[in-house]
Amino acid sequence: MNLSRMQRLLIGFAAMMLLAGCNLTDDGKDTVVKVQAEFKVDLFEELKDSRNFQFRLKTIDPQPCINNSIDYTANRVLSRLNLAIHEIIEAQDCIEGMEPVSAEASLGYLVNGAYEVQINLKNTIVNEGLLEVTNEAFVLSMSTENGYELVREELRRIPNRYIWGYVAYSEKNPAEQQAINFLGELAGMTSPSSLTKGYYGYFTINDDNVVVLPSAPQPSYFKTFHFQSNGNINDIKALLDEYRAGGNADIMEIRLYTWDGKIL
């Protein structure tokens, strides 16, 4: 059958539109290029004796049972990181409530270098990328984000010997002056922070070089702090004990976090 030039052009255009909507996989099955996101994926470095890199997962839509869970697998093979998100598992003993559910996919300590990343959803959707690890940050570059939403591309790293925290109080007098006195003495025992603005997992450094915590302390007033300690953690503990003694514990709360995952 002979086709006119116009008919051939129309058929060719229709074929291109069809290919644009699909991406052929190796097994010949069609995979839709853009898939609605069901999960959020974030970067995190858990602080402890040996640091632990994690992908933190959360459902975008609230779940009817707050004890539902996310079924996933995560592993590292040499310089390749694999994360497979399978499904949401409904709890048999449902605790009712409309909240997103989350999970922590741990991949262990990562030495500096480049890692190939694959984020696979429901064994059908594959996303490829690259994670760059340096002393300063984790930087993730993904070629696609199908079926998930990447919360951020960069996670700054908390340096060794770094401390941060807050002093909180319900009434300004006399607690505020005690808080100022404590921060002044702590500053005299440490070095000023030189952290770059950005997200550090446990906190964010804003434009004013101030620590912003994920959630504010309960008391009405609080002051955050962050310093580079000089290896004198026992002296810092003694200072904390001094300001928590007597009636100070009734008027203010001091919370101090360390680079190795401790809360003092």
Backbone as JSON, one array per atom type, in Angstrom:
{
  "sequence": "MNLSRMQRLLIGFAAMMLLAGCNLTDDGKDTVVKVQAEFKVDLFEELKDSRNFQFRLKTIDPQPCINNSIDYTANRVLSRLNLAIHEIIEAQDCIEGMEPVSAEASLGYLVNGAYEVQINLKNTIVNEGLLEVTNEAFVLSMSTENGYELVREELRRIPNRYIWGYVAYSEKNPAEQQAINFLGELAGMTSPSSLTKGYYGYFTINDDNVVVLPSAPQPSYFKTFHFQSNGNINDIKALLDEYRAGGNADIMEIRLYTWDGKIL",
  "N": [[0.85, -1.19, 0.0], [0.63, 2.13, -0.92], [1.67, 5.05, 0.68], [0.85, 8.44, 1.15], [3.01, 11.36, 1.22], [2.23, 13.09, 3.3], [0.76, 11.36, 4.95], [2.8, 9.62, 5.78], [4.35, 11.39, 7.27], [2.57, 12.04, 9.34], [2.28, 9.54, 10.61], [4.92, 9.13, 11.44], [5.21, 11.27, 13.25], [3.31, 10.55, 15.21], [4.51, 8.23, 16.16], [6.86, 9.26, 17.34], [5.74, 10.78, 19.43], [4.66, 8.73, 20.97], [6.96, 7.34, 21.78], [8.12, 9.34, 23.3], [6.58, 9.37, 25.57], [7.2, 7.03, 26.84], [9.74, 4.83, 28.18], [11.82, 2.42, 27.05], [12.67, -0.53, 28.7], [15.29, -2.97, 29.36], [14.09, -5.46, 29.21], [12.08, -5.13, 27.45], [9.68, -4.11, 28.32], [7.41, -1.41, 28.79], [8.08, 1.55, 30.61], [6.69, 4.12, 32.41], [7.83, 7.42, 32.12], [7.59, 9.66, 33.88], [6.55, 9.45, 37.13], [4.14, 9.7, 39.66], [5.12, 11.0, 42.78], [5.44, 9.08, 45.74], [6.91, 8.9, 48.01], [9.16, 10.65, 50.2], [12.63, 11.31, 50.09], [15.44, 11.77, 52.01], [18.69, 13.05, 53.05], [20.98, 11.96, 55.55], [23.3, 11.96, 58.27], [24.04, 9.86, 60.74], [25.19, 10.41, 63.96], [27.6, 8.84, 65.84], [29.89, 6.56, 67.44], [31.11, 5.48, 65.13], [30.43, 7.03, 62.18], [27.3, 7.06, 60.4], [25.87, 6.84, 57.34], [22.67, 7.68, 56.02], [19.68, 7.12, 54.11], [16.77, 8.79, 54.59], [13.42, 8.0, 54.79], [10.06, 8.91, 54.01], [6.54, 8.82, 53.88], [4.6, 10.61, 51.51], [1.84, 11.08, 51.58], [-0.42, 11.19, 54.35], [-0.85, 8.41, 56.59], [-3.43, 6.06, 57.48], [-2.95, 4.53, 59.73], [-0.75, 5.03, 62.29], [1.25, 3.31, 62.91], [1.84, 1.95, 60.62], [4.27, 0.78, 58.22], [7.27, 1.23, 56.21], [8.34, -0.8, 53.68], [11.51, -1.71, 52.71], [14.74, -2.15, 51.13], [18.25, -1.79, 51.61], [21.57, -1.48, 50.55], [25.16, -1.65, 50.24], [27.48, -2.07, 47.72], [30.68, -2.25, 47.16], [31.5, 0.63, 45.55], [28.88, 1.34, 45.1], [25.63, 2.33, 45.9], [22.58, 1.06, 46.89], [19.15, 1.53, 47.02], [16.03, 0.28, 47.6], [12.67, 0.8, 47.5], [9.86, -0.75, 48.5], [7.03, -1.12, 49.37], [4.18, 0.12, 51.26], [3.53, -1.2, 54.35], [0.69, -2.36, 55.88], [-0.3, -2.09, 59.22], [-1.24, -4.76, 61.36], [-2.27, -4.47, 63.89], [-3.64, -1.86, 64.06], [-2.93, 1.46, 64.92], [-4.81, 4.13, 65.11], [-4.71, 7.17, 63.24], [-3.86, 10.04, 61.36], [-1.03, 10.36, 59.87], [2.14, 10.88, 58.23], [4.35, 8.09, 57.64], [7.63, 6.89, 58.49], [11.05, 5.84, 57.73], [14.39, 4.61, 58.28], [17.05, 4.15, 56.28], [19.95, 2.62, 56.49], [23.39, 2.86, 55.53], [25.92, 2.63, 56.48], [29.32, 3.66, 57.32], [30.77, 5.96, 55.12], [33.57, 6.37, 53.2], [35.5, 9.12, 51.87], [34.77, 10.03, 48.51], [33.36, 9.05, 45.3], [30.15, 7.73, 44.72], [28.09, 5.49, 42.99], [24.59, 5.66, 42.7], [21.5, 4.02, 43.13], [18.09, 4.31, 43.14], [15.34, 2.51, 43.61], [11.98, 1.82, 42.93], [9.36, -0.19, 43.9], [10.27, -2.29, 42.38], [10.12, -1.69, 39.71], [10.58, 0.92, 38.86], [13.4, 2.73, 38.17], [15.95, 4.82, 39.3], [18.85, 6.61, 38.63], [21.95, 7.88, 39.95], [24.53, 10.0, 41.46], [26.57, 10.1, 44.29], [28.55, 12.35, 45.97], [31.1, 12.34, 48.3], [32.7, 14.19, 50.73], [34.96, 15.68, 53.15], [33.49, 17.81, 54.0], [30.82, 17.64, 53.09], [27.9, 15.74, 51.91], [26.85, 15.27, 48.67], [24.26, 14.81, 46.51], [23.42, 13.89, 43.28], [20.86, 13.26, 41.17], [19.74, 11.68, 38.21], [17.11, 11.27, 37.54], [13.88, 11.63, 39.14], [11.72, 9.75, 39.79], [8.75, 8.6, 41.15], [9.48, 9.28, 43.7], [10.39, 11.96, 45.96], [13.09, 14.05, 46.22], [14.31, 15.48, 49.05], [16.45, 17.22, 49.62], [19.59, 18.11, 48.08], [22.05, 18.39, 49.22], [23.88, 17.62, 52.14], [25.42, 18.98, 54.81], [28.38, 18.28, 56.77], [28.91, 17.55, 60.2], [31.61, 18.73, 62.03], [34.37, 17.03, 63.72], [34.73, 17.26, 67.27], [32.8, 19.16, 67.64], [30.21, 21.07, 69.13], [26.81, 21.75, 70.1], [23.65, 23.31, 70.95], [21.09, 24.33, 73.32], [19.82, 26.85, 75.59], [17.07, 27.06, 77.6], [14.15, 28.71, 78.94], [11.33, 29.62, 80.98], [10.56, 32.05, 82.06], [11.8, 35.37, 81.86], [13.23, 36.69, 83.9], [14.82, 35.44, 86.81], [16.21, 33.98, 84.92], [17.16, 34.56, 82.34], [19.51, 36.11, 82.59], [21.17, 34.27, 83.85], [21.35, 32.4, 81.78], [22.75, 33.92, 79.88], [25.13, 34.29, 81.26], [26.06, 31.62, 81.41], [26.43, 31.01, 78.66], [28.41, 32.84, 78.06], [30.59, 31.92, 79.61], [30.88, 29.38, 78.46], [31.61, 30.09, 75.87], [34.11, 31.13, 76.39], [35.57, 28.86, 76.88], [35.77, 27.52, 74.54], [36.11, 27.5, 70.9], [35.12, 29.89, 68.37], [32.47, 29.05, 66.09], [32.95, 28.01, 62.7], [31.28, 27.21, 60.72], [29.77, 26.64, 57.52], [26.91, 28.14, 56.04], [23.93, 26.18, 55.92], [22.32, 22.89, 55.74], [22.61, 20.53, 58.3], [21.62, 18.15, 59.17], [21.09, 17.47, 62.04], [20.64, 20.04, 62.7], [20.27, 23.41, 61.33], [22.31, 25.89, 59.86], [21.76, 29.24, 59.67], [21.45, 32.34, 57.7], [22.45, 34.2, 59.47], [24.37, 32.92, 60.88], [23.38, 31.36, 62.94], [22.28, 28.66, 64.94], [19.58, 26.69, 63.96], [17.17, 24.69, 65.23], [15.54, 21.48, 64.55], [13.05, 21.32, 65.84], [11.54, 23.62, 68.05], [12.49, 24.28, 71.48], [10.36, 23.54, 74.34], [9.92, 25.55, 76.45], [9.12, 29.11, 76.71], [11.15, 30.93, 76.06], [14.36, 30.84, 74.56], [17.85, 30.26, 73.84], [20.06, 29.45, 71.31], [23.19, 27.75, 70.64], [26.5, 27.22, 69.26], [29.65, 25.76, 69.01], [33.19, 25.17, 68.49], [34.71, 22.74, 70.23], [37.59, 22.45, 72.39], [38.74, 20.01, 72.93], [38.31, 19.73, 75.58], [36.24, 18.34, 76.99], [35.51, 17.36, 79.48], [35.8, 19.57, 81.15], [33.76, 21.11, 80.14], [31.56, 19.55, 80.82], [31.72, 19.86, 83.6], [31.12, 22.56, 83.81], [28.47, 22.54, 82.93], [27.32, 21.01, 85.01], [27.66, 22.8, 87.09], [25.97, 24.95, 86.4], [23.57, 23.68, 86.39], [23.06, 23.1, 88.94], [21.62, 23.57, 92.24], [19.03, 25.99, 92.42], [18.89, 26.57, 89.74], [18.14, 24.53, 88.0], [15.43, 24.54, 88.18], [14.59, 26.81, 86.88], [15.7, 26.98, 84.36], [16.62, 25.15, 81.38], [19.29, 23.29, 80.12], [20.58, 22.0, 77.19], [22.95, 20.08, 75.6], [24.63, 18.97, 72.74], [26.84, 16.61, 71.15], [29.55, 16.02, 68.78], [29.87, 13.28, 68.51], [27.48, 12.05, 68.91], [26.46, 12.19, 71.49], [24.45, 13.32, 74.3], [24.67, 15.85, 76.53]],
  "CA": [[0.0, 0.0, 0.0], [1.43, 3.35, -1.01], [1.23, 6.12, 1.55], [1.25, 9.77, 0.71], [4.04, 11.99, 2.06], [1.57, 13.62, 4.49], [0.43, 10.23, 5.82], [4.05, 9.14, 6.41], [4.75, 12.36, 8.29], [1.67, 11.9, 10.49], [2.63, 8.3, 11.3], [6.19, 9.36, 12.12], [4.98, 12.16, 14.39], [2.63, 9.77, 16.24], [5.49, 7.31, 16.76], [7.73, 10.04, 18.22], [4.98, 11.13, 20.63], [4.53, 7.52, 21.77], [8.25, 7.08, 22.4], [8.39, 10.38, 24.3], [5.84, 9.06, 26.8], [7.64, 5.77, 27.44], [11.15, 4.52, 28.13], [11.89, 0.97, 26.95], [13.66, -1.17, 29.54], [16.01, -4.05, 28.68], [13.23, -6.63, 28.98], [11.08, -4.79, 26.46], [8.46, -3.56, 28.91], [7.38, 0.04, 28.83], [8.02, 2.18, 31.92], [6.32, 5.52, 32.29], [8.98, 8.24, 32.48], [7.3, 10.47, 35.07], [5.62, 8.76, 38.01], [3.8, 10.52, 40.81], [5.91, 10.67, 43.96], [4.75, 8.55, 46.92], [7.81, 8.96, 49.15], [10.23, 11.64, 50.27], [13.93, 10.74, 50.42], [16.33, 12.81, 52.52], [20.04, 12.63, 53.41], [21.26, 12.13, 56.98], [24.47, 11.26, 58.82], [23.83, 9.57, 62.15], [26.42, 10.6, 64.73], [27.92, 7.91, 66.92], [31.33, 6.28, 67.42], [31.42, 5.44, 63.7], [29.3, 7.72, 61.55], [26.45, 6.18, 59.61], [25.08, 7.56, 56.33], [21.33, 7.13, 55.88], [18.57, 7.7, 53.37], [15.59, 8.82, 55.46], [12.23, 7.87, 53.96], [8.79, 9.31, 54.6], [5.44, 8.84, 52.92], [4.08, 11.96, 51.24], [0.47, 11.12, 52.07], [-0.63, 10.63, 55.69], [-1.34, 7.03, 56.64], [-4.53, 5.92, 58.45], [-2.4, 3.89, 60.93], [0.57, 5.63, 62.52], [2.23, 2.24, 63.02], [2.19, 1.38, 59.32], [5.72, 0.85, 58.01], [7.76, 1.24, 54.82], [9.18, -1.96, 53.36], [12.61, -1.28, 51.85], [16.06, -2.77, 51.32], [19.35, -0.89, 51.3], [22.87, -2.12, 50.68], [26.29, -1.04, 49.55], [28.38, -3.02, 47.07], [31.84, -1.46, 46.78], [31.18, 2.06, 45.44], [27.5, 1.48, 44.63], [24.62, 2.35, 46.95], [21.29, 0.64, 46.35], [17.97, 1.7, 47.87], [14.81, -0.2, 46.95], [11.48, 1.05, 48.3], [8.93, -1.74, 47.97], [5.61, -0.82, 49.58], [3.75, 0.46, 52.61], [2.94, -2.37, 55.01], [-0.37, -1.97, 56.81], [-0.17, -2.74, 60.52], [-2.38, -5.59, 61.75], [-2.83, -3.87, 65.11], [-3.64, -0.45, 63.64], [-3.09, 2.59, 65.85], [-5.41, 5.09, 64.2], [-4.16, 8.52, 63.22], [-3.46, 10.4, 60.01], [0.32, 10.92, 59.87], [3.09, 10.16, 57.39], [5.23, 7.16, 58.35], [9.0, 7.08, 58.04], [12.01, 4.76, 57.93], [15.79, 5.01, 58.16], [17.8, 3.15, 55.52], [21.36, 2.86, 56.84], [24.38, 2.31, 54.61], [27.21, 2.57, 57.14], [30.28, 4.75, 57.17], [31.23, 6.14, 53.75], [34.82, 7.11, 53.04], [35.4, 10.14, 50.83], [34.83, 9.53, 47.15], [32.14, 9.08, 44.5], [29.37, 6.49, 44.8], [26.92, 5.36, 42.14], [23.38, 5.49, 43.51], [20.28, 3.58, 42.44], [16.87, 4.33, 43.94], [14.41, 1.65, 42.88], [10.67, 1.8, 43.56], [8.42, -1.27, 43.57], [10.93, -3.18, 41.43], [9.82, -1.33, 38.32], [11.06, 2.26, 38.54], [14.82, 2.82, 38.53], [16.54, 6.15, 39.2], [20.3, 6.55, 38.78], [22.57, 9.13, 40.37], [25.89, 9.97, 41.96], [26.77, 10.74, 45.6], [29.92, 12.79, 46.22], [31.36, 12.43, 49.73], [33.93, 14.88, 51.11], [34.99, 15.99, 54.59], [32.55, 18.89, 54.29], [29.41, 17.45, 52.72], [27.39, 14.75, 50.99], [26.11, 15.94, 47.59], [23.61, 13.8, 45.68], [22.89, 14.34, 41.98], [20.08, 12.2, 40.56], [19.34, 11.98, 36.84], [15.64, 11.29, 37.52], [13.2, 11.51, 40.44], [10.43, 9.12, 39.48], [8.17, 7.85, 42.24], [9.91, 9.81, 44.99], [10.77, 13.38, 45.96], [14.34, 14.27, 46.94], [14.11, 16.66, 49.9], [17.58, 18.14, 49.41], [20.72, 17.5, 47.37], [23.3, 18.53, 49.99], [23.91, 17.5, 53.59], [26.71, 19.39, 55.36], [28.84, 17.35, 57.79], [29.28, 18.14, 61.48], [33.02, 18.4, 62.26], [34.78, 16.47, 65.0], [34.89, 18.19, 68.4], [31.81, 20.23, 67.51], [29.1, 20.99, 70.09], [25.73, 22.72, 69.88], [22.53, 23.06, 71.85], [20.26, 25.48, 73.66], [19.42, 27.15, 76.96], [15.65, 27.43, 77.52], [13.56, 29.13, 80.22], [9.93, 30.05, 80.84], [10.46, 33.46, 82.46], [13.06, 36.04, 81.57], [13.97, 37.02, 85.11], [16.24, 35.78, 86.6], [16.83, 32.93, 84.11], [17.86, 35.06, 81.15], [20.88, 36.51, 82.95], [21.92, 33.04, 84.08], [21.63, 31.84, 80.46], [23.8, 34.74, 79.28], [26.37, 33.97, 81.98], [26.51, 30.29, 80.97], [26.93, 31.08, 77.28], [29.67, 33.57, 78.09], [31.64, 31.03, 80.1], [31.09, 28.33, 77.46], [32.36, 30.69, 74.76], [35.49, 31.29, 76.82], [36.22, 27.55, 76.94], [35.7, 26.92, 73.21], [36.45, 28.38, 69.78], [33.93, 30.25, 67.59], [32.14, 28.17, 64.97], [33.23, 28.51, 61.35], [30.48, 26.4, 59.81], [29.11, 27.25, 56.38], [25.44, 28.1, 56.03], [23.39, 24.99, 55.28], [21.62, 21.88, 56.53], [23.56, 19.59, 58.9], [20.9, 16.99, 59.68], [20.6, 17.72, 63.39], [20.32, 21.47, 62.78], [20.58, 24.21, 60.16], [22.97, 27.17, 60.1], [21.08, 30.21, 58.8], [22.25, 33.45, 57.16], [23.05, 34.95, 60.57], [25.28, 31.99, 61.57], [22.66, 30.91, 64.13], [21.76, 27.29, 64.87], [18.13, 26.52, 63.96], [16.88, 23.29, 65.55], [14.36, 20.96, 63.83], [11.86, 21.73, 66.59], [11.89, 24.56, 69.11], [12.26, 23.8, 72.85], [9.04, 23.82, 74.88], [9.79, 26.84, 77.15], [8.81, 30.28, 75.88], [12.36, 31.64, 75.64], [15.55, 29.98, 74.44], [18.99, 30.73, 73.07], [20.86, 28.34, 70.79], [24.63, 28.02, 70.57], [27.33, 26.22, 68.59], [31.07, 26.07, 69.17], [34.19, 24.13, 68.31], [35.35, 22.49, 71.52], [39.06, 22.34, 72.3], [39.15, 18.76, 73.54], [38.14, 19.83, 77.04], [34.84, 18.0, 77.22], [35.28, 17.2, 80.92], [35.6, 20.91, 81.69], [32.42, 21.54, 79.72], [30.62, 18.82, 81.69], [31.76, 20.5, 84.92], [30.39, 23.82, 83.69], [27.05, 22.17, 82.89], [26.92, 20.62, 86.37], [27.62, 24.01, 87.92], [24.79, 25.76, 86.09], [22.36, 22.9, 86.64], [22.96, 22.88, 90.38], [20.8, 24.5, 93.01], [17.73, 26.36, 91.88], [18.92, 26.81, 88.29], [17.42, 23.47, 87.29], [14.0, 24.85, 88.22], [14.25, 27.98, 86.08], [16.17, 26.88, 82.97], [17.05, 23.84, 80.89], [20.44, 23.35, 79.21], [20.77, 20.78, 76.42], [24.17, 20.19, 74.8], [24.86, 17.81, 71.88], [28.23, 16.51, 70.74], [29.87, 15.51, 67.45], [29.87, 11.82, 68.48], [26.14, 11.55, 69.18], [26.09, 12.22, 72.91], [23.67, 14.44, 74.82], [25.21, 16.14, 77.86]],
  "C": [[0.89, 1.23, 0.0], [0.82, 4.42, -0.11], [1.71, 7.45, 0.99], [2.31, 10.33, 1.65], [3.42, 12.51, 3.34], [1.23, 12.5, 5.46], [1.67, 9.71, 6.53], [4.51, 10.09, 7.5], [3.9, 12.23, 9.54], [2.0, 10.65, 11.29], [3.94, 8.46, 12.06], [6.04, 10.23, 13.35], [4.31, 11.4, 15.53], [3.59, 8.82, 16.93], [6.42, 8.04, 17.71], [7.02, 10.4, 19.51], [4.84, 9.91, 21.55], [5.83, 7.21, 22.5], [8.58, 8.1, 23.47], [7.69, 10.09, 25.61], [6.31, 7.81, 27.5], [9.15, 5.64, 27.3], [11.29, 3.01, 28.13], [12.99, 0.43, 27.84], [14.28, -2.32, 28.77], [15.11, -5.24, 28.38], [12.07, -6.32, 28.04], [9.8, -4.22, 27.0], [8.56, -2.05, 28.97], [7.28, 0.53, 30.26], [7.71, 3.65, 31.74], [7.45, 6.38, 32.84], [8.71, 9.0, 33.77], [6.21, 9.8, 35.87], [5.38, 9.63, 39.22], [4.55, 10.05, 42.04], [5.03, 10.18, 45.1], [5.59, 8.72, 48.18], [8.74, 10.16, 49.04], [11.51, 10.91, 50.69], [14.85, 11.88, 50.83], [17.68, 12.19, 52.89], [20.27, 12.89, 54.9], [22.54, 11.39, 57.33], [24.25, 11.1, 60.32], [25.17, 9.65, 62.88], [26.51, 9.56, 65.83], [29.41, 7.62, 66.8], [31.85, 6.17, 65.99], [30.22, 6.01, 62.97], [28.59, 6.84, 60.53], [25.61, 7.01, 58.64], [23.74, 6.87, 56.15], [20.55, 7.86, 54.79], [17.37, 7.65, 54.32], [14.34, 8.93, 54.6], [11.0, 8.31, 54.72], [7.72, 9.29, 53.52], [4.97, 10.28, 52.73], [2.66, 12.09, 51.79], [0.4, 10.58, 53.49], [-1.21, 9.23, 55.61], [-2.43, 6.9, 57.72], [-4.09, 5.25, 59.75], [-0.99, 4.43, 61.15], [1.64, 4.57, 62.73], [2.34, 1.42, 61.73], [3.7, 1.53, 59.12], [6.05, 0.83, 56.52], [8.67, 0.03, 54.64], [10.24, -1.52, 52.35], [13.81, -2.2, 52.05], [17.11, -1.75, 50.91], [20.66, -1.63, 51.49], [23.92, -1.36, 49.9], [27.17, -2.16, 49.0], [29.53, -2.2, 46.49], [31.45, 0.02, 46.72], [29.79, 2.29, 44.87], [26.54, 1.37, 45.81], [23.27, 2.04, 46.33], [20.2, 0.82, 47.4], [16.75, 1.26, 47.07], [13.64, 0.0, 47.91], [10.36, 0.19, 47.71], [7.47, -1.32, 48.12], [5.39, -0.34, 51.0], [3.06, -0.75, 53.2], [1.91, -1.89, 56.03], [-0.27, -2.78, 58.1], [-1.42, -3.56, 60.84], [-3.06, -5.06, 63.0], [-2.83, -2.35, 64.95], [-3.83, 0.49, 64.83], [-3.56, 3.76, 64.99], [-4.8, 6.48, 64.36], [-3.66, 8.82, 61.82], [-2.12, 11.12, 60.06], [1.16, 10.19, 58.83], [3.9, 9.19, 58.24], [6.62, 7.25, 57.72], [9.85, 5.85, 58.31], [13.41, 5.31, 57.71], [16.56, 3.89, 57.49], [19.29, 3.43, 55.68], [22.3, 2.16, 55.86], [25.79, 2.32, 55.19], [28.08, 3.78, 56.9], [30.79, 4.8, 55.73], [32.52, 6.95, 53.75], [34.64, 8.12, 51.91], [35.55, 9.52, 49.45], [33.48, 9.66, 46.46], [31.47, 7.72, 44.53], [28.22, 6.55, 43.79], [25.71, 5.05, 43.02], [22.25, 5.0, 42.62], [19.14, 3.59, 43.46], [15.77, 3.67, 43.12], [13.09, 1.61, 43.64], [9.82, 0.67, 42.99], [8.94, -2.17, 42.46], [10.64, -2.86, 39.97], [10.42, 0.01, 37.92], [12.48, 2.41, 39.05], [15.31, 4.23, 38.29], [18.04, 6.04, 39.49], [20.85, 7.91, 39.19], [23.97, 8.92, 40.88], [25.95, 10.72, 43.29], [28.25, 11.06, 45.76], [30.09, 12.99, 47.72], [32.71, 13.1, 49.96], [33.91, 15.09, 52.63], [33.91, 16.99, 54.96], [31.09, 18.53, 54.05], [29.18, 16.16, 51.95], [26.58, 15.5, 49.94], [25.58, 14.87, 46.64], [23.04, 14.43, 44.43], [22.19, 13.16, 41.32], [19.66, 12.62, 39.15], [17.83, 12.05, 36.7], [15.13, 11.2, 38.95], [11.8, 10.98, 40.19], [9.95, 8.29, 40.66], [8.58, 8.31, 43.62], [10.26, 11.28, 44.83], [12.03, 13.53, 46.81], [14.21, 15.58, 47.72], [15.21, 17.68, 49.7], [18.71, 17.38, 48.74], [22.0, 17.53, 48.2], [23.05, 18.4, 51.48], [25.31, 17.89, 54.04], [27.07, 18.45, 56.52], [29.28, 18.1, 59.05], [30.72, 17.75, 61.79], [33.24, 17.71, 63.61], [35.0, 17.57, 66.02], [33.91, 19.36, 68.34], [30.68, 20.0, 68.51], [28.06, 22.04, 69.74], [24.6, 22.42, 70.86], [21.74, 24.31, 72.14], [20.16, 25.63, 75.17], [17.99, 27.67, 76.87], [15.11, 27.76, 78.9], [12.18, 29.7, 79.96], [9.74, 31.52, 81.17], [11.82, 34.13, 82.31], [13.88, 36.31, 82.82], [13.74, 35.95, 86.17], [16.95, 34.87, 85.63], [17.64, 33.48, 82.95], [19.29, 35.46, 81.47], [21.74, 35.29, 83.23], [22.28, 32.37, 82.75], [22.76, 32.6, 79.78], [25.14, 34.44, 79.95], [26.94, 32.63, 81.54], [27.12, 30.36, 79.57], [28.25, 31.83, 77.21], [30.82, 32.69, 78.56], [31.93, 29.9, 79.11], [31.9, 28.86, 76.28], [33.83, 30.84, 75.12], [36.26, 29.99, 76.86], [36.34, 26.9, 75.56], [36.18, 27.92, 72.16], [35.18, 28.7, 69.0], [33.72, 29.27, 66.44], [32.49, 28.84, 63.64], [32.44, 27.73, 60.31], [29.86, 27.25, 58.7], [27.6, 27.15, 56.54], [24.96, 26.83, 55.34], [22.74, 24.05, 56.27], [22.62, 20.83, 56.99], [22.86, 18.38, 59.51], [20.27, 17.26, 61.04], [20.2, 19.18, 63.59], [20.64, 22.12, 61.44], [21.31, 25.46, 60.62], [22.36, 28.17, 59.13], [22.02, 31.34, 58.36], [22.98, 34.22, 58.25], [24.01, 34.1, 61.4], [24.69, 31.52, 62.9], [22.18, 29.49, 63.9], [20.23, 27.33, 64.93], [17.86, 25.03, 64.15], [15.65, 22.8, 64.79], [13.05, 21.29, 64.51], [12.3, 22.59, 67.76], [11.67, 23.93, 70.47], [10.89, 24.26, 73.36], [8.94, 25.16, 75.61], [9.65, 28.02, 76.2], [10.05, 30.94, 75.3], [13.51, 30.64, 75.54], [16.61, 30.68, 73.6], [19.76, 29.5, 72.6], [22.32, 28.75, 70.73], [25.3, 26.93, 69.75], [28.78, 26.69, 68.63], [31.92, 24.88, 68.73], [34.88, 23.92, 69.65], [36.84, 22.28, 71.31], [39.56, 21.07, 72.97], [38.96, 18.72, 75.04], [36.71, 19.49, 77.44], [34.54, 17.8, 78.7], [35.08, 18.55, 81.61], [34.22, 21.43, 81.33], [31.36, 20.83, 80.55], [30.55, 19.45, 83.08], [31.0, 21.81, 84.9], [28.88, 23.55, 83.66], [26.54, 21.81, 84.28], [26.77, 21.85, 87.27], [26.34, 24.8, 87.67], [23.48, 24.99, 86.24], [22.12, 22.68, 88.14], [22.02, 23.89, 91.02], [19.45, 24.75, 92.36], [17.71, 26.59, 90.39], [18.13, 25.77, 87.51], [15.92, 23.73, 87.24], [13.61, 25.98, 87.27], [14.75, 27.9, 84.64], [16.65, 25.47, 82.66], [18.21, 24.05, 79.92], [20.55, 22.0, 78.51], [21.98, 20.98, 75.49], [24.41, 18.88, 74.06], [26.3, 17.82, 71.4], [28.37, 15.86, 69.36], [29.8, 13.99, 67.36], [28.54, 11.25, 68.98], [25.72, 11.54, 70.63], [25.25, 13.46, 73.24], [24.13, 14.66, 76.25], [24.22, 16.98, 78.66]]
}
